[in-house]
Amino acid sequence: MGDPVRVAVTGAAGRMGRELLDVAAGRDDVSVVLAVNRSPVESVSGVDVRDAADLSTHLAETNPDVLVDFTGPESSTDYAAACAEAGVGVVVGTTGFDADGRAALDEAAESVPLLHATNFSRGVAALRRAVREAVAALPDYDVEVTETHHNGKRDAPSGTATTLLDEVDDVRGASDRVYGREGDQPRTEGEIGVHARRAGGVTGEHEVLLADDHQLLSLTHRAGSRGVFAAGALDAAVWLADRDAGRYDFDEVLDA
């Protein structure tokens, strides 16, 4: 094994930031050289945390290979721009980007390697592939997508649910997505129902249901801890280090 990949972590005091630092501490292939947070905090998992407002200065001082970010759309695009200027690769797990946010990531990827994924779980990657096969095999079945997350999650539906819907559309063509139902709402042809639930501390659950008049197929993934996402993101960071500038996706990491 060569030298460990030098990693920077944003949002160090957040749910995923803490998880990334905890998981990284148990790995030999990564070394956390920088952790930043927007609100003051001294350390997380034994790593000193710096002010995210001075990220550009910290990147120059610590020289990481890859920055891993799970913060929010606005901060993620700011951090990606700083990395583009510093020549630091970027792994982004943030969801909820609008068109401008996606364009900002594309712009950063012109200068550095950038990998964005809505989910870094290997199980979800397998679910996506299973959904494609099931939808192709059951072309006339109704489809419903339901996701459940903790009560602090901001974007709805989740990025993973949107990715699953895109997988269905790739097979069937564009669908009419109906977000929840109320009142007189009989199902229409080509419709996909989309349901988002927010409760407690649920890490993440996604179900794709396919049904006709006589059969029902349910494909479900449940994440038991955020550690699965952190491990996948660090796998992506190791894979991304020293890549050429451009956009990459998590399937490439899995296939490698």
C-alpha positions in Angstrom: 0.0 0.0 0.0 1.2 3.5 -0.9 0.9 6.6 1.2 -2.5 7.3 2.5 -4.7 9.8 0.6 -4.7 13.2 2.3 -8.4 14.1 3.0 -10.1 17.3 4.1 -13.6 17.1 5.7 -16.2 19.9 5.7 -19.0 20.2 8.2 -16.9 18.5 10.8 -19.5 19.0 13.6 -22.5 17.8 11.5 -24.0 14.3 11.3 -21.9 13.2 8.3 -18.8 15.2 9.2 -18.5 13.4 12.5 -19.2 10.0 10.9 -16.5 10.7 8.3 -13.9 11.5 10.9 -14.8 8.5 13.0 -14.6 6.1 10.1 -11.4 7.7 8.7 -9.7 7.2 12.1 -10.0 3.4 11.6 -8.6 3.3 8.1 -5.0 3.0 6.9 -5.7 4.3 3.3 -6.7 7.8 4.3 -5.3 10.5 6.6 -7.4 13.5 7.6 -5.2 16.5 7.3 -7.9 19.2 7.6 -11.4 19.5 9.1 -13.5 22.6 8.9 -16.8 23.8 10.3 -18.8 27.0 9.9 -19.7 27.3 13.6 -16.9 27.2 16.2 -15.9 23.8 17.5 -12.5 22.8 18.9 -12.1 19.2 17.8 -14.1 16.1 16.6 -12.8 12.6 16.9 -9.4 13.9 18.0 -9.1 16.1 14.9 -8.7 19.9 15.3 -11.4 21.8 13.5 -10.7 25.1 11.7 -13.0 27.9 10.5 -14.6 27.0 7.2 -14.6 30.7 6.3 -10.9 30.5 5.7 -11.0 27.3 3.7 -8.8 28.6 0.9 -6.0 29.4 3.3 -6.3 26.1 5.1 -6.2 24.2 1.8 -3.0 25.9 0.8 -1.4 25.1 4.2 -2.5 21.4 4.5 -2.4 20.4 0.8 -5.0 17.7 0.9 -5.6 15.4 -2.1 -9.4 15.3 -1.8 -12.0 17.2 0.1 -15.2 15.3 1.2 -18.3 17.4 1.6 -21.8 16.5 2.9 -23.0 20.0 4.0 -25.6 21.9 2.0 -26.0 23.1 -1.6 -24.8 26.6 -1.1 -21.8 25.7 1.0 -20.9 22.8 -1.2 -20.7 24.9 -4.3 -18.5 27.4 -2.4 -16.2 24.6 -1.2 -16.0 23.1 -4.7 -15.0 26.5 -6.1 -12.3 26.9 -3.5 -11.0 23.4 -4.3 -10.9 24.2 -8.0 -8.7 27.2 -7.3 -6.4 25.1 -5.0 -6.2 22.0 -7.2 -7.9 19.7 -4.7 -10.2 16.9 -5.8 -13.8 16.9 -4.5 -16.2 14.2 -3.3 -19.7 15.6 -2.8 -22.5 13.8 -1.1 -24.8 16.8 -0.7 -28.2 16.6 -2.3 -30.8 19.2 -3.2 -28.9 21.1 -5.8 -30.8 23.3 -8.2 -29.7 24.0 -11.8 -27.3 26.7 -10.8 -25.7 24.4 -8.1 -25.3 21.6 -10.6 -23.7 24.1 -13.1 -21.3 25.3 -10.3 -20.2 21.7 -9.8 -19.7 21.3 -13.5 -17.5 24.4 -13.5 -15.3 23.1 -10.7 -14.9 19.8 -12.5 -13.3 21.7 -15.4 -10.3 22.2 -13.1 -10.2 19.3 -10.7 -11.7 15.7 -10.4 -15.1 15.9 -8.9 -17.3 13.0 -7.9 -20.9 13.7 -6.9 -23.3 11.0 -5.7 -26.7 11.1 -4.0 -25.8 8.0 -2.0 -22.5 6.3 -1.2 -24.0 3.0 0.0 -23.0 -0.1 -1.9 -26.4 -1.5 -1.0 -28.2 1.4 -2.7 -26.0 0.9 -5.8 -27.2 -2.7 -5.9 -30.8 -1.4 -5.4 -30.5 0.9 -8.3 -29.4 -1.9 -10.6 -32.2 -4.2 -9.3 -34.8 -1.5 -10.0 -33.7 -1.1 -13.6 -34.0 -4.9 -14.1 -37.4 -5.1 -12.3 -38.9 -2.2 -14.2 -37.7 -3.7 -17.5 -39.1 -7.1 -16.7 -42.5 -5.7 -15.4 -43.3 -2.9 -17.9 -47.0 -2.6 -17.1 -46.7 -2.6 -13.3 -47.5 0.5 -11.3 -44.6 2.0 -9.5 -44.5 3.9 -6.1 -41.3 5.2 -4.4 -41.3 5.9 -0.6 -38.4 7.2 1.4 -38.0 7.8 5.1 -35.3 10.0 6.8 -34.6 11.7 10.1 -36.6 14.7 11.1 -33.8 17.1 10.3 -33.4 16.3 6.6 -34.1 19.3 4.5 -34.7 18.2 0.9 -37.7 16.1 0.0 -37.8 13.8 -1.8 -34.3 12.6 -1.0 -31.6 12.7 -3.6 -31.5 8.9 -3.5 -35.3 8.7 -4.2 -34.8 11.1 -7.1 -32.0 8.9 -8.5 -34.3 5.8 -8.2 -37.0 7.7 -10.1 -34.5 8.6 -12.8 -33.6 4.9 -13.1 -37.3 4.1 -13.7 -37.5 6.9 -16.3 -34.4 5.7 -18.1 -36.2 2.4 -18.7 -39.7 3.5 -19.3 -39.4 7.1 -20.5 -40.5 10.3 -18.7 -43.1 9.7 -16.0 -45.6 11.9 -14.3 -44.4 12.2 -10.7 -47.1 12.7 -8.2 -45.8 13.9 -4.8 -48.2 12.6 -2.2 -51.9 12.4 -2.7 -54.9 14.1 -1.2 -58.6 14.2 -1.9 -59.9 12.5 -5.1 -56.7 11.1 -6.6 -57.3 8.0 -8.7 -54.1 6.8 -10.3 -53.4 7.8 -13.9 -51.5 5.9 -16.6 -47.7 6.7 -16.5 -47.9 8.1 -13.0 -45.3 7.4 -10.2 -46.3 8.2 -6.7 -43.5 9.7 -4.6 -43.7 9.8 -0.8 -41.3 11.4 1.7 -41.5 10.7 5.5 -39.6 12.5 8.2 -39.4 11.0 11.7 -37.0 10.6 14.6 -33.5 9.7 13.8 -34.1 7.4 10.9 -30.8 7.1 8.9 -32.4 6.3 5.6 -34.9 3.9 4.1 -36.0 3.6 0.4 -38.6 1.4 -1.1 -39.6 0.9 -4.7 -42.9 -0.9 -5.0 -44.1 -2.5 -8.3 -47.6 -3.9 -8.5 -50.3 -5.1 -10.9 -53.7 -6.6 -10.0 -52.3 -9.9 -8.8 -48.7 -9.4 -7.7 -46.6 -7.0 -5.7 -42.8 -6.7 -5.7 -41.1 -4.5 -3.1 -37.4 -3.6 -3.3 -36.2 -2.0 -0.1 -32.9 -0.7 1.3 -32.4 0.3 5.0 -29.3 1.9 6.2 -28.5 1.0 9.8 -25.9 3.7 10.3 -24.4 6.7 8.6 -21.1 4.8 8.6 -22.0 3.0 5.4 -22.2 6.4 3.6 -19.0 7.6 5.2 -17.1 4.5 4.2 -18.3 4.7 0.6 -17.4 8.4 0.4 -13.9 7.7 1.7 -13.6 4.8 -0.9 -14.5 7.4 -3.5 -11.9 9.8 -2.2 -9.2 7.2 -2.4 -10.3 6.3 -5.9 -10.5 9.9 -7.0 -7.1 11.0 -5.9 -4.7 11.7 -8.8 -7.5 11.4 -11.4 -7.7 13.9 -14.2 -10.1 16.9 -14.0 -13.7 16.0 -14.8 -17.0 14.6 -13.5 -17.1 11.1 -12.0 -19.8 9.0 -10.4 -19.9 6.3 -7.7 -20.7 3.5 -10.1 -17.1 3.9 -11.4 -15.7 3.4 -8.0 -17.8 0.3 -7.5 -16.9 -1.2 -10.9 -13.2 -0.6 -10.2 
